[in-house]
Amino acid sequence: MNDSGKEERRAAASPVCALRAFNDNYIWLVRHDTLAAVVDPGDAAPVLAALQRDGLRLHAILLTHHHNDHVGGVAELVQRTGATVFGPAGERLPHCDRRLAQGDRVTLPELDLDLGVLDVPGHTAGHIAYFGRAAGVEPLVFCGDTLFAAGCGRLFEGTPAQMHESLAKLAALPAATRVYCAHEYTLSNLRWAEAVEPGNGALAAWHGEARRLREADRATVPTTIGLELQVNPFLRTAVPAVAQAAARHAGQPLASQVDVFAALREWKNKF
């Protein structure tokens, strides 16, 4: 078995593992004994294959937002497994049994899962994240398309101020929090981040490690909040080097951190 195959075998046995979907999506599978939950199943096929392979029963589905690459497999999974669906209160979803907003909790003792809900609008108007413990792994956050490794989601429905506030909520989580985002965008994000902050040694080191992981066909996520605070320009709007780079790129002074964030997001959109 090659190194990639060994890595996939190890990942499949871990309490929280990535199921690959489409070009770059990750569906997160949480497993405890013979039960499982999944986060943002845009495609039912990889979930059903994992359940059959590992002899698991799907107990719950957690959704962060309404985009089809995150919810496209929900109807089939519910029909095939009867799993309970948890999702954001403010979004149109194909199926949802329990609507959630900030302050709510998802507590499933049978999965050793206890997650608090955070409202994190910006990518979509009603996007939520789940923070806490799952299958013994803690602290962790399932953040959908709000925070990525060295990046953040595009603003399809929200404002720069909303997304900046949402990212601040995530940045305030404990540094050890594992960040389970939904896409493998890390290398492209890191190339941009180095253009913003070329003198950042932690960023350069992580870029090298991430390249090695991808060359071995291994995931670069989860990262941690602590790492993101060191390398992610979107979480570093108060850092003078980042703010100055954003202002230079925008060609004008930027009066606030929200203005810096907005300039960074426009920069990344066209990078």
C-alpha positions in Angstrom: 0.0 0.0 0.0 1.4 3.4 -0.9 1.6 6.3 1.5 -1.6 7.9 0.2 -3.5 4.6 0.7 -2.1 4.3 4.3 -3.3 7.9 5.0 -6.8 7.1 3.7 -6.9 4.0 6.0 -5.8 6.0 9.0 -8.3 8.8 8.2 -11.2 6.4 7.8 -10.5 5.0 11.3 -10.3 8.4 13.0 -13.3 9.8 15.0 -13.7 12.8 12.5 -12.6 12.1 9.0 -13.0 13.7 5.6 -15.0 12.2 2.8 -14.1 13.7 -0.6 -16.8 15.0 -2.9 -16.9 16.9 -6.2 -13.6 18.6 -7.0 -12.5 19.9 -3.6 -15.4 19.5 -1.1 -14.9 17.7 2.2 -17.9 16.1 3.9 -17.0 15.5 7.6 -17.9 12.1 9.0 -18.1 11.8 12.8 -18.1 8.3 14.1 -18.6 6.8 17.6 -19.0 3.1 18.0 -21.4 2.0 15.2 -23.1 5.4 14.8 -22.2 8.3 12.6 -23.1 11.9 11.8 -22.1 13.9 8.7 -21.6 17.6 8.1 -22.6 19.3 4.9 -23.2 16.2 2.6 -23.4 17.7 -0.8 -23.3 14.2 -2.3 -24.9 11.1 -0.8 -22.7 8.6 -2.6 -19.4 9.0 -0.6 -21.4 9.0 2.7 -23.3 5.8 1.8 -20.1 4.1 0.7 -18.4 5.0 4.0 -21.3 3.8 6.0 -21.3 0.5 4.2 -17.6 0.1 4.3 -17.3 0.7 8.0 -20.6 -0.8 9.2 -22.0 2.5 10.5 -25.5 3.8 10.9 -26.1 7.4 10.1 -27.8 9.1 13.0 -27.6 12.8 12.3 -26.8 15.3 9.5 -25.5 18.8 10.4 -25.8 21.6 7.8 -24.0 25.0 7.9 -25.7 26.7 4.9 -28.0 26.1 1.9 -25.6 25.9 -1.1 -26.1 22.7 -3.1 -22.6 21.4 -2.7 -23.4 21.2 1.0 -27.0 20.0 1.0 -27.4 18.1 -2.3 -27.2 14.6 -0.7 -29.5 15.3 2.2 -32.8 14.1 0.7 -31.3 10.7 -0.4 -29.6 10.2 2.9 -32.7 10.9 4.9 -34.7 8.6 2.7 -32.1 5.8 3.0 -31.2 6.2 6.7 -33.8 8.2 8.5 -31.2 10.5 10.0 -32.2 13.6 11.9 -31.2 16.8 10.1 -30.0 19.9 11.9 -29.6 23.2 10.1 -29.6 27.0 10.1 -32.9 28.6 11.0 -32.6 31.3 8.4 -31.9 29.3 5.2 -34.0 27.3 2.8 -33.0 23.7 3.0 -34.2 20.5 1.2 -35.0 19.0 4.6 -34.5 20.1 8.2 -35.9 18.6 11.4 -34.4 21.0 13.9 -33.7 24.7 13.0 -30.8 26.3 14.8 -29.5 29.8 15.7 -26.8 31.2 17.9 -27.2 30.0 21.5 -28.7 26.7 20.5 -26.9 23.4 21.1 -26.8 20.0 19.4 -26.3 17.4 22.1 -26.1 13.7 21.0 -24.7 11.6 23.8 -24.8 8.5 21.6 -22.1 10.2 19.4 -20.3 11.9 22.3 -21.3 15.1 20.6 -22.0 18.4 22.2 -21.9 21.5 19.9 -22.9 25.1 20.4 -24.2 27.1 17.4 -22.7 30.3 16.2 -24.3 32.6 13.7 -21.7 33.4 11.1 -23.4 35.3 8.2 -21.4 36.6 5.3 -20.9 33.8 2.8 -24.7 33.3 3.0 -27.2 35.3 5.1 -28.0 32.5 7.5 -24.7 30.5 7.7 -24.0 28.9 11.1 -21.0 27.1 12.6 -20.9 24.3 15.2 -18.3 24.5 18.1 -17.5 22.0 20.8 -16.9 18.3 21.0 -17.6 15.5 18.6 -16.7 11.8 19.1 -14.3 12.8 21.8 -12.5 15.4 19.6 -12.5 18.8 21.3 -12.3 21.7 20.8 -13.4 21.7 17.2 -15.4 23.9 14.9 -17.4 22.9 11.8 -17.3 26.2 9.9 -18.6 25.4 6.4 -17.6 28.1 4.0 -17.0 30.9 6.5 -13.4 30.2 7.5 -10.9 28.3 5.3 -7.3 27.5 5.8 -5.6 30.8 5.1 -8.8 32.2 3.6 -12.5 32.8 4.0 -15.7 32.4 1.9 -16.8 34.8 -0.8 -19.5 37.2 0.2 -22.5 36.0 -1.8 -25.3 37.2 0.5 -23.6 39.2 3.3 -21.6 42.4 3.8 -17.9 42.8 4.7 -19.0 44.0 8.1 -21.0 40.8 8.7 -18.2 38.6 7.6 -15.6 40.4 9.6 -17.7 40.0 12.7 -18.3 36.3 11.9 -14.6 35.7 11.5 -13.9 37.5 14.8 -16.3 35.1 16.5 -14.3 32.2 15.1 -10.9 33.9 15.9 -12.0 34.2 19.5 -12.3 30.4 19.9 -9.5 28.6 21.8 -6.2 28.5 19.9 -6.3 24.7 20.0 -9.7 24.5 18.2 -9.5 22.3 15.1 -10.9 24.0 12.1 -13.0 21.6 9.9 -13.8 23.7 6.9 -15.5 22.4 3.8 -13.0 22.8 0.9 -9.4 22.1 0.0 -8.5 25.6 -1.0 -5.4 25.8 1.0 -2.6 26.1 -1.5 -4.3 28.8 -3.6 -5.1 30.7 -0.4 -1.5 30.4 0.8 -0.2 31.8 -2.5 -2.4 34.8 -2.1 -1.5 35.2 1.6 2.2 35.3 0.8 1.5 38.1 -1.6 -0.2 40.0 1.2 2.4 39.3 3.8 5.7 38.1 2.2 7.7 38.5 5.4 5.6 36.2 7.5 7.9 33.2 8.5 5.0 31.1 9.9 3.1 31.5 6.7 6.1 30.5 4.6 6.7 27.4 6.8 3.0 26.4 6.6 3.0 26.9 2.8 5.9 24.4 2.5 4.2 21.8 4.7 0.9 22.2 2.9 2.6 21.6 -0.5 4.1 18.4 0.8 0.7 17.3 2.1 -0.9 17.9 -1.3 1.9 16.2 -3.2 1.1 13.1 -1.1 -2.6 13.6 -1.8 -3.3 14.3 1.8 -5.7 16.9 3.2 -4.4 20.1 4.6 -7.3 20.5 7.0 -8.2 20.6 9.8 -5.9 23.4 10.8 -6.3 25.2 14.1 -7.4 28.7 15.2 -4.0 29.3 16.5 -2.4 28.6 13.1 -5.0 30.7 11.3 -4.2 33.7 13.6 -0.6 33.4 12.5 -1.1 33.0 8.7 -4.6 34.0 7.6 -4.8 37.6 6.4 -8.5 37.8 7.0 -7.9 37.2 10.7 -5.0 39.7 10.7 -6.7 42.9 9.7 -5.2 44.6 12.8 -1.7 43.7 11.9 0.1 46.8 10.4 1.8 44.8 7.6 -1.5 43.3 6.5 -3.4 46.6 6.7 -0.6 48.5 4.8 -0.6 45.8 2.0 -4.3 46.0 1.7 -4.2 49.8 1.4 -1.4 49.7 -1.2 -3.4 47.2 -3.2 -6.6 49.3 -2.9 -4.7 52.5 -3.8 -6.3 54.4 -1.0 -6.2 54.8 2.8 -8.4 52.3 4.7 -10.0 53.7 7.8 -11.1 50.6 9.7 -10.5 46.9 10.0 -13.7 46.3 8.1 -12.3 48.4 5.3 -9.1 46.4 5.4 -11.1 43.2 5.3 -13.2 44.4 2.3 -10.0 45.3 0.4 -8.5 41.9 1.2 -11.6 40.1 0.0 -11.6 42.1 -3.3 -7.9 41.3 -3.7 -8.5 37.6 -3.2 -11.5 37.6 -5.5 -9.3 38.7 -8.4 -6.0 36.9 -7.4 
